[in-house]
């Protein structure tokens, strides 16, 4: 089963347009989320760039069925 990038670096960063967070869900329902850094959730950055929405997405991914991905070959 594939993993999905959910965050990427921007075109003005180095390296540009690279995945910085990804999720994976296996057929039996196991879930994994990998992020390059947790700095986005520290007090100085939490309100910047709408990082609270990213945290909300991550919580929904783990605790609800609202976030679902269709696995194709």
PDB file of N, CA, C and O in Angstrom:
ATOM      1  N   UNK A   1       0.837  -1.178   0.000  1.00  0.00           N
ATOM      2  CA  UNK A   1       0.000   0.000   0.000  1.00  0.00           C
ATOM      3  C   UNK A   1       0.889   1.252   0.000  1.00  0.00           C
ATOM      4  O   UNK A   1       1.927   1.285   0.661  1.00  0.00           O
ATOM      5  N   UNK A   2       0.482   2.247  -0.727  1.00  0.00           N
ATOM      6  CA  UNK A   2       1.310   3.451  -0.809  1.00  0.00           C
ATOM      7  C   UNK A   2       1.159   4.357   0.406  1.00  0.00           C
ATOM      8  O   UNK A   2       0.186   4.288   1.156  1.00  0.00           O
ATOM      9  N   UNK A   3       2.144   5.189   0.560  1.00  0.00           N
ATOM     10  CA  UNK A   3       2.073   6.284   1.530  1.00  0.00           C
ATOM     11  C   UNK A   3       1.714   7.536   0.759  1.00  0.00           C
ATOM     12  O   UNK A   3       1.909   7.609  -0.454  1.00  0.00           O
ATOM     13  N   UNK A   4       1.183   8.529   1.474  1.00  0.00           N
ATOM     14  CA  UNK A   4       0.756   9.763   0.833  1.00  0.00           C
ATOM     15  C   UNK A   4       1.452  10.952   1.477  1.00  0.00           C
ATOM     16  O   UNK A   4       1.385  11.107   2.697  1.00  0.00           O
ATOM     17  N   UNK A   5       2.126  11.806   0.689  1.00  0.00           N
ATOM     18  CA  UNK A   5       2.651  13.046   1.261  1.00  0.00           C
ATOM     19  C   UNK A   5       1.485  13.981   1.577  1.00  0.00           C
ATOM     20  O   UNK A   5       0.588  14.163   0.754  1.00  0.00           O
ATOM     21  N   UNK A   6       1.502  14.571   2.767  1.00  0.00           N
ATOM     22  CA  UNK A   6       0.427  15.502   3.136  1.00  0.00           C
ATOM     23  C   UNK A   6       0.944  16.925   3.288  1.00  0.00           C
ATOM     24  O   UNK A   6       0.154  17.869   3.297  1.00  0.00           O
ATOM     25  N   UNK A   7       2.253  17.093   3.407  1.00  0.00           N
ATOM     26  CA  UNK A   7       2.875  18.419   3.453  1.00  0.00           C
ATOM     27  C   UNK A   7       4.146  18.387   2.617  1.00  0.00           C
ATOM     28  O   UNK A   7       4.879  17.398   2.620  1.00  0.00           O
ATOM     29  N   UNK A   8       4.396  19.465   1.910  1.00  0.00           N
ATOM     30  CA  UNK A   8       5.634  19.571   1.149  1.00  0.00           C
ATOM     31  C   UNK A   8       6.272  20.922   1.409  1.00  0.00           C
ATOM     32  O   UNK A   8       5.616  21.870   1.840  1.00  0.00           O
ATOM     33  N   UNK A   9       7.564  20.987   1.137  1.00  0.00           N
ATOM     34  CA  UNK A   9       8.231  22.279   1.200  1.00  0.00           C
ATOM     35  C   UNK A   9       7.761  23.104   0.007  1.00  0.00           C
ATOM     36  O   UNK A   9       7.275  22.549  -0.978  1.00  0.00           O
ATOM     37  N   UNK A  10       7.899  24.386   0.087  1.00  0.00           N
ATOM     38  CA  UNK A  10       7.421  25.260  -0.983  1.00  0.00           C
ATOM     39  C   UNK A  10       8.423  25.413  -2.099  1.00  0.00           C
ATOM     40  O   UNK A  10       9.543  24.910  -2.010  1.00  0.00           O
ATOM     41  N   UNK A  11       8.027  26.107  -3.150  1.00  0.00           N
ATOM     42  CA  UNK A  11       8.927  26.306  -4.285  1.00  0.00           C
ATOM     43  C   UNK A  11      10.068  27.276  -3.988  1.00  0.00           C
ATOM     44  O   UNK A  11      11.050  27.320  -4.728  1.00  0.00           O
ATOM     45  N   UNK A  12       9.947  28.055  -2.907  1.00  0.00           N
ATOM     46  CA  UNK A  12      10.993  29.026  -2.582  1.00  0.00           C
ATOM     47  C   UNK A  12      11.932  28.526  -1.481  1.00  0.00           C
ATOM     48  O   UNK A  12      12.732  29.299  -0.955  1.00  0.00           O
ATOM     49  N   UNK A  13      11.841  27.256  -1.133  1.00  0.00           N
ATOM     50  CA  UNK A  13      12.709  26.689  -0.099  1.00  0.00           C
ATOM     51  C   UNK A  13      13.732  25.762  -0.737  1.00  0.00           C
ATOM     52  O   UNK A  13      13.635  25.412  -1.914  1.00  0.00           O
ATOM     53  N   UNK A  14      14.712  25.375   0.067  1.00  0.00           N
ATOM     54  CA  UNK A  14      15.682  24.399  -0.417  1.00  0.00           C
ATOM     55  C   UNK A  14      15.705  23.222   0.533  1.00  0.00           C
ATOM     56  O   UNK A  14      15.885  23.436   1.731  1.00  0.00           O
ATOM     57  N   UNK A  15      15.538  22.012   0.084  1.00  0.00           N
ATOM     58  CA  UNK A  15      15.165  21.633  -1.272  1.00  0.00           C
ATOM     59  C   UNK A  15      13.706  21.976  -1.554  1.00  0.00           C
ATOM     60  O   UNK A  15      12.868  21.922  -0.654  1.00  0.00           O
ATOM     61  N   UNK A  16      13.412  22.316  -2.761  1.00  0.00           N
ATOM     62  CA  UNK A  16      12.056  22.778  -3.093  1.00  0.00           C
ATOM     63  C   UNK A  16      11.131  21.609  -3.412  1.00  0.00           C
ATOM     64  O   UNK A  16      11.539  20.581  -3.953  1.00  0.00           O
ATOM     65  N   UNK A  17       9.875  21.813  -3.055  1.00  0.00           N
ATOM     66  CA  UNK A  17       8.796  20.876  -3.373  1.00  0.00           C
ATOM     67  C   UNK A  17       9.102  19.432  -2.969  1.00  0.00           C
ATOM     68  O   UNK A  17       8.919  18.503  -3.755  1.00  0.00           O
ATOM     69  N   UNK A  18       9.568  19.263  -1.740  1.00  0.00           N
ATOM     70  CA  UNK A  18       9.876  17.927  -1.211  1.00  0.00           C
ATOM     71  C   UNK A  18       8.895  17.587  -0.091  1.00  0.00           C
ATOM     72  O   UNK A  18       8.488  18.475   0.657  1.00  0.00           O
ATOM     73  N   UNK A  19       8.508  16.315   0.035  1.00  0.00           N
ATOM     74  CA  UNK A  19       7.600  15.932   1.127  1.00  0.00           C
ATOM     75  C   UNK A  19       8.257  16.156   2.491  1.00  0.00           C
ATOM     76  O   UNK A  19       9.426  15.824   2.688  1.00  0.00           O
ATOM     77  N   UNK A  20       7.498  16.718   3.423  1.00  0.00           N
ATOM     78  CA  UNK A  20       8.011  16.887   4.788  1.00  0.00           C
ATOM     79  C   UNK A  20       7.120  16.190   5.813  1.00  0.00           C
ATOM     80  O   UNK A  20       7.465  16.126   6.993  1.00  0.00           O
ATOM     81  N   UNK A  21       5.981  15.671   5.371  1.00  0.00           N
ATOM     82  CA  UNK A  21       5.122  14.860   6.227  1.00  0.00           C
ATOM     83  C   UNK A  21       4.342  13.903   5.328  1.00  0.00           C
ATOM     84  O   UNK A  21       3.928  14.263   4.226  1.00  0.00           O
ATOM     85  N   UNK A  22       4.148  12.671   5.822  1.00  0.00           N
ATOM     86  CA  UNK A  22       3.428  11.670   5.041  1.00  0.00           C
ATOM     87  C   UNK A  22       2.624  10.775   5.968  1.00  0.00           C
ATOM     88  O   UNK A  22       2.918  10.662   7.158  1.00  0.00           O
ATOM     89  N   UNK A  23       1.604  10.139   5.402  1.00  0.00           N
ATOM     90  CA  UNK A  23       0.790   9.202   6.165  1.00  0.00           C
ATOM     91  C   UNK A  23       0.735   7.869   5.425  1.00  0.00           C
ATOM     92  O   UNK A  23       0.916   7.788   4.210  1.00  0.00           O
ATOM     93  N   UNK A  24       0.479   6.832   6.213  1.00  0.00           N
ATOM     94  CA  UNK A  24       0.336   5.493   5.654  1.00  0.00           C
ATOM     95  C   UNK A  24      -0.747   4.776   6.448  1.00  0.00           C
ATOM     96  O   UNK A  24      -0.812   4.901   7.670  1.00  0.00           O
ATOM     97  N   UNK A  25      -1.590   4.031   5.760  1.00  0.00           N
ATOM     98  CA  UNK A  25      -2.616   3.230   6.405  1.00  0.00           C
ATOM     99  C   UNK A  25      -2.604   1.859   5.743  1.00  0.00           C
ATOM    100  O   UNK A  25      -2.713   1.760   4.521  1.00  0.00           O
ATOM    101  N   UNK A  26      -2.473   0.789   6.548  1.00  0.00           N
ATOM    102  CA  UNK A  26      -2.440  -0.539   5.945  1.00  0.00           C
ATOM    103  C   UNK A  26      -3.835  -1.139   5.881  1.00  0.00           C
ATOM    104  O   UNK A  26      -4.788  -0.571   6.414  1.00  0.00           O
ATOM    105  N   UNK A  27      -3.951  -2.276   5.234  1.00  0.00           N
ATOM    106  CA  UNK A  27      -5.259  -2.892   4.994  1.00  0.00           C
ATOM    107  C   UNK A  27      -5.965  -3.287   6.284  1.00  0.00           C
ATOM    108  O   UNK A  27      -7.195  -3.322   6.328  1.00  0.00           O
ATOM    109  N   UNK A  28      -5.209  -3.583   7.330  1.00  0.00           N
ATOM    110  CA  UNK A  28      -5.833  -3.985   8.590  1.00  0.00           C
ATOM    111  C   UNK A  28      -6.205  -2.791   9.463  1.00  0.00           C
ATOM    112  O   UNK A  28      -6.716  -2.977  10.568  1.00  0.00           O
ATOM    113  N   UNK A  29      -5.960  -1.569   8.990  1.00  0.00           N
ATOM    114  CA  UNK A  29      -6.383  -0.376   9.715  1.00  0.00           C
ATOM    115  C   UNK A  29      -5.296   0.320  10.507  1.00  0.00           C
ATOM    116  O   UNK A  29      -5.561   1.339  11.145  1.00  0.00           O
ATOM    117  N   UNK A  30      -4.075  -0.204  10.482  1.00  0.00           N
ATOM    118  CA  UNK A  30      -2.967   0.471  11.164  1.00  0.00           C
ATOM    119  C   UNK A  30      -2.638   1.784  10.490  1.00  0.00           C
ATOM    120  O   UNK A  30      -2.671   1.880   9.263  1.00  0.00           O
ATOM    121  N   UNK A  31      -2.320   2.803  11.283  1.00  0.00           N
ATOM    122  CA  UNK A  31      -2.045   4.141  10.744  1.00  0.00           C
ATOM    123  C   UNK A  31      -0.702   4.641  11.230  1.00  0.00           C
ATOM    124  O   UNK A  31      -0.310   4.404  12.373  1.00  0.00           O
ATOM    125  N   UNK A  32       0.007   5.345  10.338  1.00  0.00           N
ATOM    126  CA  UNK A  32       1.305   5.916  10.651  1.00  0.00           C
ATOM    127  C   UNK A  32       1.370   7.304  10.035  1.00  0.00           C
ATOM    128  O   UNK A  32       0.977   7.500   8.885  1.00  0.00           O
ATOM    129  N   UNK A  33       1.861   8.255  10.793  1.00  0.00           N
ATOM    130  CA  UNK A  33       2.086   9.610  10.301  1.00  0.00           C
ATOM    131  C   UNK A  33       3.524   9.975  10.649  1.00  0.00           C
ATOM    132  O   UNK A  33       3.938   9.867  11.803  1.00  0.00           O
ATOM    133  N   UNK A  34       4.273  10.403   9.652  1.00  0.00           N
ATOM    134  CA  UNK A  34       5.675  10.760   9.842  1.00  0.00           C
ATOM    135  C   UNK A  34       5.845  12.215   9.433  1.00  0.00           C
ATOM    136  O   UNK A  34       5.433  12.616   8.345  1.00  0.00           O
ATOM    137  N   UNK A  35       6.456  13.004  10.314  1.00  0.00           N
ATOM    138  CA  UNK A  35       6.721  14.421  10.017  1.00  0.00           C
ATOM    139  C   UNK A  35       8.198  14.700  10.248  1.00  0.00           C
ATOM    140  O   UNK A  35       8.815  14.130  11.148  1.00  0.00           O
ATOM    141  N   UNK A  36       8.753  15.571   9.439  1.00  0.00           N
ATOM    142  CA  UNK A  36      10.161  15.902   9.534  1.00  0.00           C
ATOM    143  C   UNK A  36      10.512  16.685  10.790  1.00  0.00           C
ATOM    144  O   UNK A  36      11.663  16.664  11.225  1.00  0.00           O
ATOM    145  N   UNK A  37       9.543  17.374  11.379  1.00  0.00           N
ATOM    146  CA  UNK A  37       9.802  18.184  12.564  1.00  0.00           C
ATOM    147  C   UNK A  37       8.488  18.479  13.276  1.00  0.00           C
ATOM    148  O   UNK A  37       7.433  18.570  12.649  1.00  0.00           O
ATOM    149  N   UNK A  38       8.568  18.626  14.587  1.00  0.00           N
ATOM    150  CA  UNK A  38       7.388  19.028  15.350  1.00  0.00           C
ATOM    151  C   UNK A  38       7.407  20.515  15.669  1.00  0.00           C
ATOM    152  O   UNK A  38       6.543  21.007  16.394  1.00  0.00           O
ATOM    153  N   UNK A  39       8.382  21.227  15.134  1.00  0.00           N
ATOM    154  CA  UNK A  39       8.512  22.662  15.384  1.00  0.00           C
ATOM    155  C   UNK A  39       7.239  23.430  15.042  1.00  0.00           C
ATOM    156  O   UNK A  39       6.945  24.446  15.673  1.00  0.00           O
ATOM    157  N   UNK A  40       6.485  22.965  14.059  1.00  0.00           N
ATOM    158  CA  UNK A  40       5.270  23.670  13.643  1.00  0.00           C
ATOM    159  C   UNK A  40       4.223  23.715  14.748  1.00  0.00           C
ATOM    160  O   UNK A  40       3.298  24.525  14.693  1.00  0.00           O
ATOM    161  N   UNK A  41       4.362  22.850  15.751  1.00  0.00           N
ATOM    162  CA  UNK A  41       3.380  22.806  16.829  1.00  0.00           C
ATOM    163  C   UNK A  41       3.859  23.482  18.111  1.00  0.00           C
ATOM    164  O   UNK A  41       3.155  23.457  19.121  1.00  0.00           O
ATOM    165  N   UNK A  42       5.038  24.080  18.084  1.00  0.00           N
ATOM    166  CA  UNK A  42       5.526  24.835  19.235  1.00  0.00           C
ATOM    167  C   UNK A  42       4.829  26.189  19.296  1.00  0.00           C
ATOM    168  O   UNK A  42       4.301  26.658  18.288  1.00  0.00           O
ATOM    169  N   UNK A  43       4.822  26.809  20.446  1.00  0.00           N
ATOM    170  CA  UNK A  43       4.093  28.062  20.658  1.00  0.00           C
ATOM    171  C   UNK A  43       4.416  29.144  19.632  1.00  0.00           C
ATOM    172  O   UNK A  43       3.518  29.860  19.189  1.00  0.00           O
ATOM    173  N   UNK A  44       5.679  29.272  19.253  1.00  0.00           N
ATOM    174  CA  UNK A  44       6.071  30.344  18.329  1.00  0.00           C
ATOM    175  C   UNK A  44       5.498  30.162  16.926  1.00  0.00           C
ATOM    176  O   UNK A  44       5.343  31.141  16.197  1.00  0.00           O
ATOM    177  N   UNK A  45       5.183  28.936  16.537  1.00  0.00           N
ATOM    178  CA  UNK A  45       4.764  28.667  15.164  1.00  0.00           C
ATOM    179  C   UNK A  45       3.333  28.158  15.038  1.00  0.00           C
ATOM    180  O   UNK A  45       2.816  28.063  13.925  1.00  0.00           O
ATOM    181  N   UNK A  46       2.687  27.831  16.143  1.00  0.00           N
ATOM    182  CA  UNK A  46       1.384  27.173  16.092  1.00  0.00           C
ATOM    183  C   UNK A  46       0.333  28.010  15.362  1.00  0.00           C
ATOM    184  O   UNK A  46      -0.465  27.465  14.600  1.00  0.00           O
ATOM    185  N   UNK A  47       0.323  29.315  15.583  1.00  0.00           N
ATOM    186  CA  UNK A  47      -0.661  30.187  14.930  1.00  0.00           C
ATOM    187  C   UNK A  47      -0.211  30.632  13.534  1.00  0.00           C
ATOM    188  O   UNK A  47      -1.030  31.118  12.754  1.00  0.00           O
ATOM    189  N   UNK A  48       1.058  30.476  13.214  1.00  0.00           N
ATOM    190  CA  UNK A  48       1.560  30.853  11.888  1.00  0.00           C
ATOM    191  C   UNK A  48       1.187  29.813  10.847  1.00  0.00           C
ATOM    192  O   UNK A  48       1.130  28.620  11.145  1.00  0.00           O
ATOM    193  N   UNK A  49       0.938  30.258   9.649  1.00  0.00           N
ATOM    194  CA  UNK A  49       0.689  29.370   8.519  1.00  0.00           C
ATOM    195  C   UNK A  49      -0.444  28.371   8.782  1.00  0.00           C
ATOM    196  O   UNK A  49      -0.511  27.320   8.145  1.00  0.00           O
ATOM    197  N   UNK A  50      -1.312  28.699   9.703  1.00  0.00           N
ATOM    198  CA  UNK A  50      -2.473  27.860  10.010  1.00  0.00           C
ATOM    199  C   UNK A  50      -2.077  26.441  10.435  1.00  0.00           C
ATOM    200  O   UNK A  50      -2.720  25.467  10.042  1.00  0.00           O
ATOM    201  N   UNK A  51      -1.026  26.333  11.231  1.00  0.00           N
ATOM    202  CA  UNK A  51      -0.562  25.036  11.704  1.00  0.00           C
ATOM    203  C   UNK A  51      -1.586  24.338  12.585  1.00  0.00           C
ATOM    204  O   UNK A  51      -1.545  23.115  12.719  1.00  0.00           O
ATOM    205  N   UNK A  52      -2.499  25.081  13.186  1.00  0.00           N
ATOM    206  CA  UNK A  52      -3.565  24.466  13.983  1.00  0.00           C
ATOM    207  C   UNK A  52      -4.432  23.563  13.103  1.00  0.00           C
ATOM    208  O   UNK A  52      -4.921  22.535  13.573  1.00  0.00           O
ATOM    209  N   UNK A  53      -4.625  23.930  11.844  1.00  0.00           N
ATOM    210  CA  UNK A  53      -5.405  23.103  10.922  1.00  0.00           C
ATOM    211  C   UNK A  53      -4.676  21.792  10.605  1.00  0.00           C
ATOM    212  O   UNK A  53      -5.307  20.753  10.409  1.00  0.00           O
ATOM    213  N   UNK A  54      -3.362  21.854  10.558  1.00  0.00           N
ATOM    214  CA  UNK A  54      -2.582  20.640  10.332  1.00  0.00           C
ATOM    215  C   UNK A  54      -2.733  19.703  11.523  1.00  0.00           C
ATOM    216  O   UNK A  54      -2.902  18.497  11.346  1.00  0.00           O
ATOM    217  N   UNK A  55      -2.675  20.244  12.724  1.00  0.00           N
ATOM    218  CA  UNK A  55      -2.854  19.432  13.920  1.00  0.00           C
ATOM    219  C   UNK A  55      -4.253  18.822  13.953  1.00  0.00           C
ATOM    220  O   UNK A  55      -4.414  17.657  14.316  1.00  0.00           O
ATOM    221  N   UNK A  56      -5.255  19.594  13.581  1.00  0.00           N
ATOM    222  CA  UNK A  56      -6.632  19.084  13.537  1.00  0.00           C
ATOM    223  C   UNK A  56      -6.753  17.922  12.545  1.00  0.00           C
ATOM    224  O   UNK A  56      -7.404  16.918  12.837  1.00  0.00           O
ATOM    225  N   UNK A  57      -6.127  18.063  11.378  1.00  0.00           N
ATOM    226  CA  UNK A  57      -6.135  16.990  10.392  1.00  0.00           C
ATOM    227  C   UNK A  57      -5.495  15.730  10.961  1.00  0.00           C
ATOM    228  O   UNK A  57      -6.029  14.633  10.800  1.00  0.00           O
ATOM    229  N   UNK A  58      -4.357  15.882  11.622  1.00  0.00           N
ATOM    230  CA  UNK A  58      -3.650  14.730  12.179  1.00  0.00           C
ATOM    231  C   UNK A  58      -4.482  14.016  13.235  1.00  0.00           C
ATOM    232  O   UNK A  58      -4.511  12.786  13.281  1.00  0.00           O
ATOM    233  N   UNK A  59      -5.150  14.776  14.074  1.00  0.00           N
ATOM    234  CA  UNK A  59      -6.006  14.178  15.097  1.00  0.00           C
ATOM    235  C   UNK A  59      -7.172  13.441  14.446  1.00  0.00           C
ATOM    236  O   UNK A  59      -7.507  12.329  14.854  1.00  0.00           O
ATOM    237  N   UNK A  60      -7.787  14.048  13.442  1.00  0.00           N
ATOM    238  CA  UNK A  60      -8.887  13.394  12.734  1.00  0.00           C
ATOM    239  C   UNK A  60      -8.412  12.119  12.043  1.00  0.00           C
ATOM    240  O   UNK A  60      -9.139  11.126  12.009  1.00  0.00           O
ATOM    241  N   UNK A  61      -7.219  12.137  11.501  1.00  0.00           N
ATOM    242  CA  UNK A  61      -6.675  10.956  10.823  1.00  0.00           C
ATOM    243  C   UNK A  61      -6.593   9.771  11.782  1.00  0.00           C
ATOM    244  O   UNK A  61      -6.940   8.648  11.415  1.00  0.00           O
ATOM    245  N   UNK A  62      -6.138  10.016  13.001  1.00  0.00           N
ATOM    246  CA  UNK A  62      -5.961   8.935  13.966  1.00  0.00           C
ATOM    247  C   UNK A  62      -7.229   8.549  14.716  1.00  0.00           C
ATOM    248  O   UNK A  62      -7.425   7.373  15.026  1.00  0.00           O
ATOM    249  N   UNK A  63      -8.088   9.510  15.013  1.00  0.00           N
ATOM    250  CA  UNK A  63      -9.193   9.247  15.933  1.00  0.00           C
ATOM    251  C   UNK A  63     -10.573   9.151  15.300  1.00  0.00           C
ATOM    252  O   UNK A  63     -11.532   8.794  15.984  1.00  0.00           O
ATOM    253  N   UNK A  64     -10.700   9.456  14.024  1.00  0.00           N
ATOM    254  CA  UNK A  64     -12.014   9.391  13.383  1.00  0.00           C
ATOM    255  C   UNK A  64     -11.886   8.678  12.035  1.00  0.00           C
ATOM    256  O   UNK A  64     -10.790   8.312  11.610  1.00  0.00           O
ATOM    257  N   UNK A  65     -12.991   8.498  11.397  1.00  0.00           N
ATOM    258  CA  UNK A  65     -13.021   7.934  10.046  1.00  0.00           C
ATOM    259  C   UNK A  65     -13.235   9.018   8.992  1.00  0.00           C
ATOM    260  O   UNK A  65     -13.472   8.705   7.826  1.00  0.00           O
ATOM    261  N   UNK A  66     -13.153  10.295   9.390  1.00  0.00           N
ATOM    262  CA  UNK A  66     -13.365  11.405   8.457  1.00  0.00           C
ATOM    263  C   UNK A  66     -12.304  11.467   7.375  1.00  0.00           C
ATOM    264  O   UNK A  66     -12.598  11.852   6.243  1.00  0.00           O
ATOM    265  N   UNK A  67     -11.084  11.096   7.702  1.00  0.00           N
ATOM    266  CA  UNK A  67      -9.967  11.153   6.751  1.00  0.00           C
ATOM    267  C   UNK A  67      -9.765   9.759   6.208  1.00  0.00           C
ATOM    268  O   UNK A  67      -9.348   8.860   6.938  1.00  0.00           O
ATOM    269  N   UNK A  68     -10.058   9.564   4.925  1.00  0.00           N
ATOM    270  CA  UNK A  68      -9.898   8.270   4.284  1.00  0.00           C
ATOM    271  C   UNK A  68      -9.245   8.456   2.933  1.00  0.00           C
ATOM    272  O   UNK A  68      -9.462   9.459   2.253  1.00  0.00           O
ATOM    273  N   UNK A  69      -8.450   7.485   2.556  1.00  0.00           N
ATOM    274  CA  UNK A  69      -7.763   7.511   1.276  1.00  0.00           C
ATOM    275  C   UNK A  69      -8.130   6.270   0.498  1.00  0.00           C
ATOM    276  O   UNK A  69      -8.306   5.189   1.061  1.00  0.00           O
ATOM    277  N   UNK A  70      -8.241   6.439  -0.777  1.00  0.00           N
ATOM    278  CA  UNK A  70      -8.560   5.311  -1.641  1.00  0.00           C
ATOM    279  C   UNK A  70      -7.253   4.759  -2.169  1.00  0.00           C
ATOM    280  O   UNK A  70      -6.478   5.476  -2.802  1.00  0.00           O
ATOM    281  N   UNK A  71      -7.010   3.488  -1.912  1.00  0.00           N
ATOM    282  CA  UNK A  71      -5.781   2.847  -2.332  1.00  0.00           C
ATOM    283  C   UNK A  71      -5.976   2.247  -3.715  1.00  0.00           C
ATOM    284  O   UNK A  71      -6.852   1.407  -3.920  1.00  0.00           O
ATOM    285  N   UNK A  72      -5.160   2.680  -4.655  1.00  0.00           N
ATOM    286  CA  UNK A  72      -5.210   2.145  -6.016  1.00  0.00           C
ATOM    287  C   UNK A  72      -3.823   1.681  -6.410  1.00  0.00           C
ATOM    288  O   UNK A  72      -2.825   2.110  -5.833  1.00  0.00           O
ATOM    289  N   UNK A  73      -3.770   0.823  -7.372  1.00  0.00           N
ATOM    290  CA  UNK A  73      -2.478   0.317  -7.856  1.00  0.00           C
ATOM    291  C   UNK A  73      -1.943   1.177  -8.946  1.00  0.00           C
ATOM    292  O   UNK A  73      -0.865   0.905  -9.475  1.00  0.00           O
TER     293      UNK A  73
END
